[in-house]
Amino acid sequence: MITIYHNPRCGTSRNTLALLQERGVEPEIVEYLKTPLDRAALQALVAAMGVPVIDVVRAKEAVFAELKLGEPGVTDAQLIDAMVAHPILMNRPIVATPLGTRLCRPAETVLEIL
């Protein structure tokens, strides 16, 4: 089972989905802005990627600055809570395959886990 956590308005997300489909993969598509992840699912996804939580947060979003998420002392729990409350903060696309889970920026990163 291959899953892409997708935002159709994001060019990198669309390119990653296209790369999967060009290789004959029809992934489960989770439009996380329409169907936000709960805290447990988001924590599991971050753990599967094996990266710091901050790497999964989109610092370019206005709400990132509004919530002061880049300040010293912000905890992983606070970052997770912010992404749960504001799904737009989740970086994308994230692809999970049997070979691993990655933030696919650039889109070609997905080829590492196919």
Secondary structure, DSSP 8 states (H G I E B T S, - for coil): --EEEE-TT-HHHHHHHHHHHHTT---EEEETTTS---HHHHHHHHHHHTS-GGGGB-TTSHHHHHTTTTSTT--HHHHHHHHHH-GGGB-S-EEEETTEEEE-SSGGGGGGG-
